[in-house]
Amino acid sequence: MFLYKRWALSAVLGVLCLTASGQERIMTLNSGKGGVEWKIKPVADVSPEPGIHTSGYNDHDWVKGVAPGTVFGAYVAAGLEQDPNYAVHIYKVDKAKYDRDFWYLATFPFARRKEGGTVYLCGVQNRNNIN
């Protein structure tokens, strides 16, 4: 009897998951294959222009971001800093360069979204501003 109830519950949950997945698309915020392409730049180096929130914004001089990860890790991956795991490179890092605010920029492709609909970004720290 227990196995029958367990199988029935699994079937119901499976149908509910299939129904829910047809209604909303889940996209990872991680960079890499199938993820979002993040770009980062120090806040002090970005001029306050209204176009930064549009998909046509020119981000050619931004550093490719790594998520999950750190700004320093992104600079290492881009070849702008030496590998901190080798020799004494970690002791040569200018801490002030990374101990400041950075913009994280990405464009999310949405196919068919209801006007005024809600988009949930799971895993984003609540202290951030999302525009």
N, C-alpha and C positions, 0 to 999 in steps of 0.2 A: 504494500500500500504506500509506503514511504517513497519507493522508487517511482511509482506512478505520479504522485504529487510533485515530486522533484522534476520529473520529465515535463509535466504539464506547466509548471511554473517556468521552466527554462524555455518552453515553446512560446508562452505568452510574452516573456521578456524579450525574446528574439524578434517577435513580430513588432513589439513596441519600438525596439531599437531600429528596425528597418523603416518603420513609419517615420520616426523622428529624423533619421538620416536623410530621408527624402525631402524634408522640409527645410533643413538648414545645412549649410556647408561649413565644415570644420576645417580650418586652415592653421597650420603650425606657424608660430611666430619665429621659429628657429631659422637661421640662415643655412644655406646649403641646398642639397638636392631636394626639390619640391617645396622649399621654404621661401621666405621673404628675402629680398636683397636689401640689406640695410646699408646705409651710408652714415658716417659720423664726422662731426667737425666741431671744434670748440665754439661755444656760444659767442665768445669775444671776437671770433673771426667771421661771423655771419652778419651781414648787414641786414637790418630790420626792414625787409621788404614784404609786401603783402603776398607776393607770388610764391612764397616758400610752401604754402599749403596746397599748391596745385600740382597736378601730375606733370606739367611741362616745365617745372623748375629746373634750372641748370645746376646739376650737382657733379659736374665732371671733375672738379678739384677736391671732392670729398674723399675720405678714406673708406674703403669697403669695410663694413662692420662685421663682427662675428657674434652671433647670438645662439645659445647663451654664451656669454663671455664678458670680457672687460675691454675697456678702451685700449689699455696697454696691450692686451692680447691681439687686438685688431691691428695695431701698429706693427707688432712683431710679425703677424701673418702677412701684412702688406710689404714687409721688408724695410720698413722705416725705422725699426729698432732692432738691435742685435738680440739673438736668442738668449734669454736670461738664464737658461738651464746650462749654458756653456761658459766655462772659464769664470771670470769675475764681471761679466756684463751686467748682472743685476745691480752691482754696486755703482755702476756708471750712469744709471738712469736718473734723469732730472725729475724728481718727484713732483715739483711744482707744475710741470708740463701736463700732468695727468690729474692733479688734485684741484680740478675745476669742473665747471659744468660743460656738458657736451650736448649737441643736438643729435638725435637719432632720427634719420629720415628713411621712409620706405613708402612705396605705393602698393596698395592692396587691390588686386583685380577682383571686382565683384560682377558677376553675371546676374542680371535681373534682380534688382533689389527694390523692394517696395519703397515708395516715396515716404519719408518719415520713419522708416523702419529702424530697428535697433541693431547695432553690431556689437557683439561682446568680444573683448580682447582678454582672454583668460591668461593668467600668468604675468600680467603687467603690474608692477608695483603701484600701489595707490597714491604714492607721493608724486607721480609724474603728471605732467600736463599733456593731454592728447588733443590735438586739433584736427 
